[in-house]
Amino acid sequence: MARDVVLKADQVNKRKRRYRVIKLALLLLLLFLTVIYILLRVIYNEGRFTITLDSNDTLKSGLAMFESLNNSQGKRKLEATPIRSMDNISYKWIPENIDTEADGSHNGKNYIAYSFYVENQGTEVLNYWYEVAIDNIIKGVDDAVRIRIYRNGKQITYAKKNPIDNTPEEGTTPFREDVESKENIVILEQVEDFKPNDLDRYTIVIWLEGDDPDCVDAIIGGELKMHMKFTEEHIEK
């Protein structure tokens, strides 16, 4: 009888140890999946488009960036409101007043639109640069993307070259092709002679061009994450 009790107690202890091991393994698995989920959210972040000022020289120069003329306090980072999904459209569907209809985010169906201001709030004349870099690409969706930049009402539409004949897509300025760049900067432009109190208004519009030959079923489900950055340089007078 005593032997049966000892055997049963030993079986109970082994069962408890197994339960503890299984419980610990499940907790570790849950922790691992949580970390992976957080990392993926940080990396892809639903295609969020951000705009930043270089954190070094702009602190001294007075170059400022803000969303609205009603609040011209400079910010280091602006974020456009993302859209959860984007179907292809024609550039003809972009509203004619897209540049002036609103400040900040004013997305439409299947396109991102964001307007903001850059001002020289300092006392020196300066040049500044702006760049757009693509951070993550899934399923080659950048083949059909369009990035239109309005500066003070004047627009330029950027796109990847046609892969068949290596020529610009109709009505576009081609993305930069810098094989030495590790940052995948596709747009790089300079604004010169930006005087104190000068103000530039920008609108960025991003969409998938349905008339692009590369806008095919293979890119369905693709994702794209990009950012824009402003830096400056002083001019000696």
Stockholm file with secondary structure:
# STOCKHOLM 1.0

chainA/1-237         MARDVVLKADQVNKRKRRYRVIKLALLLLLLFLTVIYILLRVIYNEGRFTITLDSNDTLKSGLAMFESLNNSQGKRKLEATPIRSMDNISYKWIPENIDTEADGSHNGKNYIAYSFYVENQGTEVLNYWYEVAIDNIIKGVDDAVRIRIYRNGKQITYAKKNPIDNTPEEGTTPFREDVESKENIVILEQVEDFKPNDLDRYTIVIWLEGDDPDCVDAIIGGELKMHMKFTEEHIEK
#=GR chainA/1-237 SS CHHHHHHHHHHHHHHHHHHHHHHHHHHHHHHHHHHHHHHHHHHHGGGCEEEEECSSHHHHHCEEEESBTTBCCCCSEEECCCCSCCCCBCGGGSCTTTTTSCSEECCBTTBEEEEEEEEECSSSCEEEEEEEEEEEEETTGGGSEEEEEEETTEEEEEECCCTTTCCCCTTCEECCCCTTCSSCEEEEEEEEEECTTCEEEEEEEEEEBTTSTTCCGGGTTCEEEEEEEEEEEECCC
#=GC SS_cons         CHHHHHHHHHHHHHHHHHHHHHHHHHHHHHHHHHHHHHHHHHHHGGGCEEEEECSSHHHHHCEEEESBTTBCCCCSEEECCCCSCCCCBCGGGSCTTTTTSCSEECCBTTBEEEEEEEEECSSSCEEEEEEEEEEEEETTGGGSEEEEEEETTEEEEEECCCTTTCCCCTTCEECCCCTTCSSCEEEEEEEEEECTTCEEEEEEEEEEBTTSTTCCGGGTTCEEEEEEEEEEEECCC
//
